[in-house]
Structure formats: structure tokens, C-alpha cells
Amino acid sequence: MADMKRNGEKKISDVTQQLLGAHEWNFKDVPDDQFEACYLYEYAREFFKSSKHLKKFQKEWNDPAKKESGEDYVAWSKALDLLQTRCKNFPYIHYDYFPKIAWQDLTVGPKRASKAVQKNLREWLAEEVNDWSKRFRKSRFDRLYIGTLREFEPPNVHSLEAFRFLYNYSRNQDLGNVEYGFFAINWDFKDHQIIEAFKDWLDDQREARRIIGLKEAKHTVSRGGFSDKLNWLGALRVKNHYPHRALVEYPSGRIMGKDYEFAPYKYYPDLHENALKAEQEIARMFPKDWSEAEWKRKEQKSEERRAKYGSLLPSSKELDSKANH
């Protein structure tokens, strides 16, 4: 029945494989442990095409005067701030590679580093992204993060503000429903008694939030894994690159053989549908607007926190140094 339903549908021609660089749409050879890093990088490359801010930052990065003065790193700091607005785990990759080089074509780097410290960029960036995922996304601390005064001795964390800042850092999720406060625990009681008291407290607090109009957040997850989403992106690039007449032909029935072995989708309706998903994913991942004033405010606030609480987090210069070494 499925084959009969497909009869007469438009099919993608193998012209796509011949004319469009395969690494722009074919991600089948990406190792499993690199899927997420590739997904972030490739979707950012696509977003670059419509982002006036990223294009401006790229121009600043390549400005000879800024390179000579050492100020070119600021351009990437701004770009990274934009790309990490929603994707907190976006990897540290410079305009030396981004966006002109596809993920599969990244070899060794950074270019400015000595050969002794150069690494396979794909493995390096994937390791960075995967490490973030293990430490934060899958962490129980995303659900509940409790720290005693004993654990947070000065100069590390000695205020509610510093605790909030530490928790917020590198969280790749909506924090609108996160609350901060104080707790007291009496270790004279047994675990089951403490757990029972905590469950009662949870019930009371959810009811209190409901009464004052604070709605429960509904966690939504985009359908499809990183491999599927890369195929969506491949479909978008194929669809946008070729005119309709160059993509499809009208067979009397389903064509069998190797002509379509490497196409992201075999049928044009599927290509079109999944290209729309890629466009929606780009809009979800990256903001169109970016505020330099807000970036400066965050940089200044980070410097103030470092001066007050110590070097809990790296500065923009330190992030740049990390990317180069």
C-alpha cells in the first residue's frame, strides 16, 4: 500500500549529488559522538546566511587593524554571546573556520596555535559539547540544586546573588520557573522522615504558586534526534539551492537503483516538509536580535562578580585563550 501511494509522486533527481557539495547536506559519515556538535555548528552556519550581526562580527574579526591591536577576539566574543543565547553549549570555534568550512572538512586547529598543541577540531569540539551535556543537561542539578553554607565557604559563594549566578551559568534551558531561597535540614532525623517532609513541602509550594497565578511550565522537546535534524538541514539546503525543475522528475512509478542512495529524502514532498522543520529549528535555536549594550552589561557584571567573588568563571579574554590553546 505504501508503494502504491508513492506512485506518481515527485522524486528527487541525482543532480543534487552532482552539483551541491555533499558535505553541505549529507551527514551520514558523521560519527555518533559528533552528532550534537555537528548539529550546532552546521545550523549556525545556515543561520549565518541571514544574520546581519554575525556578518558584522566576521568583518570585524578579519579587520587587519583589530588583529594588530589584539581586539579581534572581541568580535568572536560577541558572536559567541549571540550563538550561546539559547545554545549554551555552542563550541568555541573561530571565524578562521566558521562559517566557510563545513563540519566534515574541519581538520586541525586552531590555526594560530603551534603545531605541538593543534588538535583534530571535530574531535576536540565534540568532546567539549559532549562534556557539557554530561555535566549539565543530564545532571540532577537541573532539577534541584542545594548547597549548604558548609559547602559554599567564602570566597567562593557567600550570597544568594552569587548562588543564583553559579546555578544559571551554562544552563541550556528556560530558567523562568527557577526559584532560589534558603533551607534548613536537621540530620538527627532519618532519611525517610526528611524525604516525607520534603514531599509535603513540594505539595504546599505548588499549591501556593497556583494560588498566586504562577503556572507550571510544560517542558517541550523538539521531535527528532540530532541525526534527524541534520537531515532536515540537508533538505533545506538542497531545496534552497536548486530550482524545482532541477530537483524532480515525474516517473510513472517508483524508481529503484543507486540514483537516490545519498539524497536526504527520496521524495520531494518529504524534502519540502523537512526543510520547513529546519527553518523552524533555526528560529528556535538562534535569536535574530542581539544587543551590544546588553553584551557590555553582562561583561561588566561578570568582571564585577569575579572581582567580588573570585574567578568562578572565565572572562572573554580567557575564553579566547582557551579556544587558541
Residue pairs with C-beta under 8 A, 6 or more apart in sequence:
3 254
6 254
6 267
7 252
7 253
7 254
8 250
8 252
8 253
9 267
9 268
9 269
10 247
10 248
10 249
10 250
10 267
10 268
10 269
11 248
11 249
11 251
11 254
11 255
11 260
11 266
11 267
11 268
12 238
12 247
12 248
12 260
12 263
12 265
12 266
12 267
12 268
12 271
13 246
13 247
13 248
13 249
13 259
14 259
14 260
14 263
15 242
15 246
15 247
16 25
16 238
16 242
16 247
16 263
17 262
17 263
19 241
19 242
20 237
20 238
20 241
20 242
21 102
22 262
23 102
23 103
23 104
23 105
24 102
24 234
24 237
24 241
25 233
25 234
25 235
25 237
25 238
25 264
26 234
26 262
26 264
27 38
27 42
27 103
27 104
27 227
27 230
27 231
27 233
27 234
28 262
29 104
30 38
30 103
30 104
30 227
30 230
31 126
33 126
33 130
34 103
34 122
34 123
34 126
35 225
35 226
35 227
35 230
36 89
36 126
36 129
36 130
36 133
36 226
37 91
37 103
37 122
37 125
37 126
37 128
37 129
37 130
38 103
38 104
38 122
38 126
38 226
38 230
39 226
39 229
39 230
40 87
40 89
40 90
40 91
40 129
41 91
41 93
41 98
41 103
41 125
42 102
42 103
42 230
42 233
43 229
43 233
43 278
43 281
43 282
43 285
43 286
44 83
44 87
44 90
44 98
44 99
44 285
44 286
45 98
45 99
45 102
46 233
46 236
46 237
46 278
46 282
47 54
47 282
47 285
47 286
48 54
48 55
48 58
48 98
48 99
50 288
51 82
51 286
51 288
53 78
53 79
53 82
53 290
54 79
54 82
54 83
54 99
57 75
57 76
57 78
57 79
57 82
57 95
58 75
58 79
58 95
58 99
60 66
60 72
60 74
60 75
61 72
61 75
61 76
61 79
61 94
61 95
62 72
62 95
63 72
66 72
66 74
66 75
73 316
73 317
73 320
74 316
75 95
76 94
76 95
76 320
76 323
77 295
77 299
77 316
77 319
77 320
78 290
78 292
78 295
79 95
80 90
80 92
80 319
81 290
81 295
81 298
82 286
82 287
82 290
83 90
83 286
84 90
85 286
85 287
85 290
86 172
86 284
86 285
86 286
86 287
87 172
87 285
87 286
88 132
88 136
88 170
88 171
88 172
89 129
89 132
89 133
89 136
89 137
89 170
89 172
91 125
91 128
91 129
92 125
92 128
92 319
92 322
92 323
93 121
93 125
93 323
94 109
94 110
94 111
94 323
94 324
96 109
96 110
96 111
96 112
97 106
97 109
97 121
103 122
104 122
106 121
106 122
106 125
107 120
107 121
108 118
108 119
108 120
108 121
109 118
109 119
109 121
110 118
110 121
110 323
110 324
110 325
112 324
113 324
113 325
117 325
132 170
132 172
135 170
136 142
136 170
136 171
136 172
137 172
141 167
142 171
142 173
145 167
146 183
147 157
147 163
148 185
152 158
152 163
155 309
155 310
156 309
156 310
156 312
157 163
157 166
157 309
157 312
158 309
159 309
160 180
162 305
162 308
162 309
162 312
163 180
164 180
165 305
165 312
166 312
167 178
167 180
168 175
169 312
169 313
174 217
176 217
177 214
177 216
177 217
185 194
186 194
189 197
206 216
209 216
222 229
222 281
222 284
224 232
224 277
229 277
229 278
229 281
231 264
231 265
231 274
232 274
232 275
232 277
232 278
232 281
233 278
233 281
234 264
235 264
235 265
235 270
235 271
235 272
235 274
235 275
235 278
236 274
236 275
236 278
236 279
238 247
238 263
238 264
238 271
238 275
239 247
239 271
239 272
239 275
240 275
247 268
247 271
248 268
260 266
264 271
264 274
265 271
265 274
299 315
299 316
302 313
302 315
303 315
305 312
305 313
306 312
306 313
306 315
314 322
